Amino acid sequence: MEKTNVARIFDRNKIDYKYYESDCPQAISGVEVAQILGKDPRAVFKTLVTVGKSRKNYVFVIPVGAELDLKKAAAAAREKSMEMLKLKDLLPTAGYVHGGCSPVGMKKFFKTSIDSSANGLEIITFSAGKIGFQVETSLAELAKVIEFSVADLCV
């Protein structure tokens, strides 16, 4: 089984996680990923990279079926406004492609917020940093490798 950088980071830090690999040659919707994995879409999360008015980047992790509320995101980041990072800037900024973006293992760490809906979940599933690869872990385990806050982020 091919290991992504996220899996190597989890292994190195002795994180308790499950790893999933599927035959998805291109990006598919997160809801489709949840269906393939047989998971509740409310427990499968997508990673979004944004730019605040200050021109700083921020990462938001929200359920795959939800939409990021940019006003709530700006409030969580203490920014006046927030916009999505342009697709052409994702790889050079985060080191990930669309459909394979993970909050773990970015080129540089950006302030990260996870939607408050994750609080009630034992585990969450999110991209392992490559299209077709997912990891599943608890927020407590995730907190061992990245700093994050929890906030109400969705529309």
Protein Blocks (a to p, Z undefined) as FASTA:
>chain_A
ZZdfklmmmmmnopacdddddddfbdcdfklmmmmnopafklpccddddddfkopacddd
ddfkbccdfklmmmmnopabdcdddfklmmmmnopaehiacfehpabdcdddddfklmmp
mbdcddehiahiacdddfklmmmmbccddddfbZZ
